[in-house]
Amino acid sequence: MGTVAYDVVVVGAGSAGCVLAARLSEDERRSVLLVEAGPDYPSVADLPADVADGTRPTVAHDWGFVSEPDEAGRSVPLPRARLVGGCSATNAAFLLRGWPADYDAWAAAGNPGWSFAELLPVFRAVEADADFADRWHGGDGPIPVRRPSPQELSPLQHAFVRAAETAGHAVVEDHNRPGAAGIGPMPRNVRDGLRMSTSLTHLAAARDRSGLTVRADAVVDRVELSGTRACGVRLVGGAVVEAARVVLAAGSYGSPAILWRSGVGPADRLRALGLPVALDLPGVGANLADHPLVAVDLPTAPGFRGPVFQALLTMRSARAPRDGPPDLHLFAAGPFDDAASPTGGVFGIVTGLMAPRSRGSVRLRSADPTEAPLIDVAHLRHPDDLARMVDATLEARRLSRTLPLAGFVDGPELAPGAAIGDEDRSAIAASVRDRVGSYHHPVGTCAMGPDPRRGAVVDRRCAVHGAQGLWVADASVMPAIPSANTNLTAVVIAERVAVWLAAV
Ligand SMILES: Cc1cc2nc3c(=O)[nH]c(=O)nc-3n(C[C@H](O)[C@H](O)[C@H](O)COP(=O)(O)OP(=O)(O)OC[C@H]3O[C@@H](n4cnc5c(N)ncnc54)[C@H](O)[C@@H]3O)c2cc1C
C-alpha cells in the first residue's frame, strides 16, 4: 500500500470509535479513516448469529486476554471484542448511566465540562428511550433503550424482582433516573432481539459518506510521531498511514498499549523494553479500575430458553456512604443448562462491586504489537473491596432464600456452597477470591486530568498532554470508574470529543 493522507485517523472501531468516525465524517470535506483490528460486518444481514443476538453476551470475536496471575497464581479471562462495533457488538447490552456524583467527581478532580449537569444533554441526545419522556430522557437519539414490562419478565426474573421487594428493597421504575437505588427493570439497548452496537446505531448511517473509509482487519502498531506531533499510524506489517490528527479509541487495554509502543508512557519502563521515549507520561497504563463480579450459584430445572437478564438491584453495602451511589449490583442470570449441576440446570445471583478501590495496570511485555499486554487487573486487592463483596454474597443468599425466588432453588447451593454458613465470613471471602471474575468494565488507563505529573494522560478535552494532534477518546480516559456499566459512558465521551475535534 502506498502512503495515504487523511485529516483524521480513528484507531479502533469499538463503542467509542464508531461514534467518533460517524460524527467526524458528517462534514464530508473531512477525510476520516477508521482502522479496526477485527472484521467488519457492514449490515445486519452479515452479522454472525451470536453478534446479532441481544439476549446474552458473546466472546467469539475476542482478543483472548487473561489477567496476570494474582498472589494465589490465579488468572481470569478479560474478554475484549475484536470486530467493528467493539465490545458494544458483543456485550450484555445493559444501558446504564452512572450516578450524577460519579461525573461530578470527574469535574471536581480538575476536568471542567464533565459534571452530570453538563453531560445530561449528551445522555439525552444519544438515546431513544421507549419508556420515559421526561427531563432526564431523550426520545430521538440513535441508541434505542427499553425496559421489559412486568408481563415480559421470565418466571425467574419475575421471582427475583418479587424477592427483592419482599426483602425490603425500594422499587425503581427507571435505573437511569438520578438517585435511583433499588430493584427495577434493566434498561437495555436491544431492538427486536438485536444488540444495537454503535456499528449499527452510529456507523451504519455514515458508511456511504465519501469522506469515510473503514479499514477492517488492520492492527495498529503505533502512532507515528514527528517530535511530539502525531502525523499518522503504522500498521502491523509496516504500512504507514499519514494523517493530520490521530484519535486512539482502542479501549482500556488497547489505547495505552499503542501509546507505549509509540514512545508515550513511563520513560524508564519504555527504555527497559528498548522502546524510544517521545514523551514521558507516567500515567499511561496505570490507574486501571474494573468492577469485580462473583455469583451465588444455585441448582434449578434445566431447559429454559428465554431472556436471561431482565432486572437489576442496586444497593449500598454497609461500607458505602449513605447518600452516595449504590456500590453493589445484583441480578439474576439464567437459568442455564449445566451438566455439572445435580439438576442439570443452574442460575446465578450475580453480584458486582461498583465502587472498587483496587487499582491495577496495563503494561507491555515487549515492543511486539502482536503480543498481548500484561494486565494486572487487581480485583479485590484492596481489603475493603473483598469485605463489600462478602456483603454482596450474603445479600444474594438472603434473596435466594426469599419467596418466590426460593421456589426456583432445587437443592443445596452450589457456590459458595451449602457447607459454608453465613456467619463464616472468612470462608465466604475465600470462595469469593477463588471465583471472582470481571464485570468487563476496565477504565482509567489513559486518565483525564490536569496534571501529567500526577498520572493524567489526557487533558479535559482528551488531548494527550504534551503531544500535538493526538487524542484518546474511549473508556480509558475515565479518571474514575462510574458506578454503572461503562458502555454508555464510553459513547458519551466519544460524542463530546467528536464535537471538540470537529471544531479544531
Ligand atoms: C463480555 C462483555 C460484556 C459487557 N457488558 C456490558 C453491558 O452490558 N453494559 C455496558 O455498559 N458495558 C458492558 N461491557 C463493557 C463495555 O462494552 C465497554 O466498556 C465499552 O464497549 C468500551 O468501549 P471502548 O470504545 O472503550 O472499547 P471497545 O469497544 O473495546 O473498542 C476498542 C476497539 O479497538 C480495537 N483495537 C484495539 N487495539 C487495536 C489496534 N492495535 N489496532 C486496531 N484496532 C484495535 C478493538 O478490536 C475494538 O474493536 C461489556 C464488555 C464485555 C467484554
The ligand as an SDF file (V2000), in Angstrom:
LIG
                    3D

 53 58  0  0  0  0  0  0  0  0999 V2000
  -18.4950   -9.5640   27.5130 C   0  0  0  0  0  0  0  0  0  0  0  0
  -18.7350   -8.1040   27.8330 C   0  0  0  0  0  0  0  0  0  0  0  0
  -19.9670   -7.7030   28.3340 C   0  0  0  0  0  0  0  0  0  0  0  0
  -20.1890   -6.3590   28.6480 C   0  0  0  0  0  0  0  0  0  0  0  0
  -21.4410   -5.9640   29.0210 N   0  0  0  0  0  0  0  0  0  0  0  0
  -21.7120   -4.6380   29.1540 C   0  0  0  0  0  0  0  0  0  0  0  0
  -23.0360   -4.1800   29.3640 C   0  0  0  0  0  0  0  0  0  0  0  0
  -23.9840   -4.9590   29.3910 O   0  0  0  0  0  0  0  0  0  0  0  0
  -23.2500   -2.8410   29.5040 N   0  0  0  0  0  0  0  0  0  0  0  0
  -22.2150   -1.9430   29.4530 C   0  0  0  0  0  0  0  0  0  0  0  0
  -22.4630   -0.7430   29.6320 O   0  0  0  0  0  0  0  0  0  0  0  0
  -20.9460   -2.3510   29.2550 N   0  0  0  0  0  0  0  0  0  0  0  0
  -20.6850   -3.6690   29.0540 C   0  0  0  0  0  0  0  0  0  0  0  0
  -19.4150   -4.0740   28.7630 N   0  0  0  0  0  0  0  0  0  0  0  0
  -18.3590   -3.0480   28.7050 C   0  0  0  0  0  0  0  0  0  0  0  0
  -18.4990   -2.1070   27.5170 C   0  0  0  0  0  0  0  0  0  0  0  0
  -18.9320   -2.8000   26.3840 O   0  0  0  0  0  0  0  0  0  0  0  0
  -17.1690   -1.3800   27.3140 C   0  0  0  0  0  0  0  0  0  0  0  0
  -16.9090   -0.5670   28.4450 O   0  0  0  0  0  0  0  0  0  0  0  0
  -17.1560   -0.4870   26.0890 C   0  0  0  0  0  0  0  0  0  0  0  0
  -17.5470   -1.1930   24.9460 O   0  0  0  0  0  0  0  0  0  0  0  0
  -15.7720    0.1040   25.8960 C   0  0  0  0  0  0  0  0  0  0  0  0
  -15.7400    0.8720   24.7230 O   0  0  0  0  0  0  0  0  0  0  0  0
  -14.3710    1.3310   24.0790 P   0  0  0  0  0  0  0  0  0  0  0  0
  -14.7190    2.1160   22.8750 O   0  0  0  0  0  0  0  0  0  0  0  0
  -13.5420    1.9650   25.1350 O   0  0  0  0  0  0  0  0  0  0  0  0
  -13.5920   -0.0160   23.6860 O   0  0  0  0  0  0  0  0  0  0  0  0
  -14.0040   -1.2330   22.7460 P   0  0  0  0  0  0  0  0  0  0  0  0
  -15.4670   -1.2660   22.4920 O   0  0  0  0  0  0  0  0  0  0  0  0
  -13.3480   -2.4230   23.3210 O   0  0  0  0  0  0  0  0  0  0  0  0
  -13.3240   -0.8660   21.3430 O   0  0  0  0  0  0  0  0  0  0  0  0
  -11.9480   -0.9210   21.0880 C   0  0  0  0  0  0  0  0  0  0  0  0
  -11.7640   -1.3650   19.6370 C   0  0  0  0  0  0  0  0  0  0  0  0
  -10.4190   -1.1200   19.2600 O   0  0  0  0  0  0  0  0  0  0  0  0
   -9.9400   -2.2200   18.5350 C   0  0  0  0  0  0  0  0  0  0  0  0
   -8.4820   -2.2380   18.7020 N   0  0  0  0  0  0  0  0  0  0  0  0
   -7.7800   -2.4390   19.8470 C   0  0  0  0  0  0  0  0  0  0  0  0
   -6.4650   -2.3820   19.6100 N   0  0  0  0  0  0  0  0  0  0  0  0
   -6.3180   -2.1290   18.2780 C   0  0  0  0  0  0  0  0  0  0  0  0
   -5.1850   -1.9690   17.4270 C   0  0  0  0  0  0  0  0  0  0  0  0
   -3.9210   -2.0520   17.9040 N   0  0  0  0  0  0  0  0  0  0  0  0
   -5.3970   -1.7370   16.1200 N   0  0  0  0  0  0  0  0  0  0  0  0
   -6.6580   -1.6480   15.6270 C   0  0  0  0  0  0  0  0  0  0  0  0
   -7.7720   -1.8000   16.3930 N   0  0  0  0  0  0  0  0  0  0  0  0
   -7.5990   -2.0330   17.7030 C   0  0  0  0  0  0  0  0  0  0  0  0
  -10.6460   -3.4120   19.1630 C   0  0  0  0  0  0  0  0  0  0  0  0
  -10.6270   -4.5450   18.3240 O   0  0  0  0  0  0  0  0  0  0  0  0
  -12.0410   -2.8510   19.4240 C   0  0  0  0  0  0  0  0  0  0  0  0
  -12.8930   -3.0340   18.3300 O   0  0  0  0  0  0  0  0  0  0  0  0
  -19.1520   -5.4040   28.4550 C   0  0  0  0  0  0  0  0  0  0  0  0
  -17.9170   -5.8150   27.9360 C   0  0  0  0  0  0  0  0  0  0  0  0
  -17.7040   -7.1420   27.6210 C   0  0  0  0  0  0  0  0  0  0  0  0
  -16.3760   -7.5510   27.0410 C   0  0  0  0  0  0  0  0  0  0  0  0
  1  2  1  0
  2  3  1  0
  2 52  2  0
  3  4  2  0
  4  5  1  0
  4 50  1  0
  5  6  2  0
  6  7  1  0
  6 13  1  0
  7  8  2  0
  7  9  1  0
  9 10  1  0
 10 11  2  0
 10 12  1  0
 12 13  2  0
 13 14  1  0
 14 15  1  0
 14 50  1  0
 15 16  1  0
 16 17  1  0
 16 18  1  0
 18 19  1  0
 18 20  1  0
 20 21  1  0
 20 22  1  0
 22 23  1  0
 23 24  1  0
 24 25  2  0
 24 26  1  0
 24 27  1  0
 27 28  1  0
 28 29  2  0
 28 30  1  0
 28 31  1  0
 31 32  1  0
 32 33  1  0
 33 34  1  0
 33 48  1  0
 34 35  1  0
 35 36  1  0
 35 46  1  0
 36 37  1  0
 36 45  1  0
 37 38  2  0
 38 39  1  0
 39 40  1  0
 39 45  2  0
 40 41  1  0
 40 42  2  0
 42 43  1  0
 43 44  2  0
 44 45  1  0
 46 47  1  0
 46 48  1  0
 48 49  1  0
 50 51  2  0
 51 52  1  0
 52 53  1  0
M  END
$$$$
